[in-house]
Amino acid sequence: VSIDDMIVRPDQVSAVMPQKLAENPFMIVAFKTDKNTPYGVVSDVMEGLKEANAVKVFFNTDLELPGVAY
């Protein structure tokens, strides 16, 4: 997990995010994963965000459409 270019474990999200929110209470978290990310990791990060009260979250994914080259 990368938070402002700092690598943290999913279980560290709830400890890091309160400081980020204190610095910017209007922050929106951008949450992006690739198709190979295990759901457990996504769930753990979401729980950490919820514990930190970082509830403004933007989910982003790259869609792969059949027949479309990227």
HUJOWO-V556039 format. One record per backbone hydrogen bond with DSSP energy under -1.0 kcal/mol. NH is the residue of the N-H (numbers start at 1). CO is the residue of the C=O. E is the energy in kcal/mol with one decimal. If there is no record, write none. Layout:
{{NH | CO | E} {NH | CO | E}}
//
This chain:
{{3 | 6 | -2.7} {6 | 3 | -1.6} {8 | 1 | -2.8} {12 | 9 | -2.2} {13 | 10 | -1.1} {16 | 12 | -1.8} {17 | 13 | -2.5} {20 | 16 | -1.2} {21 | 17 | -2.7} {22 | 18 | -2.0} {23 | 19 | -1.9} {24 | 20 | -1.6} {27 | 24 | -1.8} {29 | 56 | -3.0} {31 | 58 | -3.5} {37 | 34 | -1.8} {42 | 38 | -1.5} {43 | 39 | -2.8} {44 | 40 | -2.4} {45 | 41 | -2.4} {46 | 42 | -2.5} {47 | 43 | -2.4} {48 | 44 | -2.1} {49 | 45 | -2.5} {50 | 46 | -2.3} {51 | 47 | -2.6} {52 | 48 | -1.6} {53 | 50 | -1.3} {54 | 49 | -2.9} {55 | 53 | -1.3} {57 | 55 | -1.1} {58 | 29 | -3.8} {60 | 31 | -2.7} {68 | 65 | -1.9}}
//
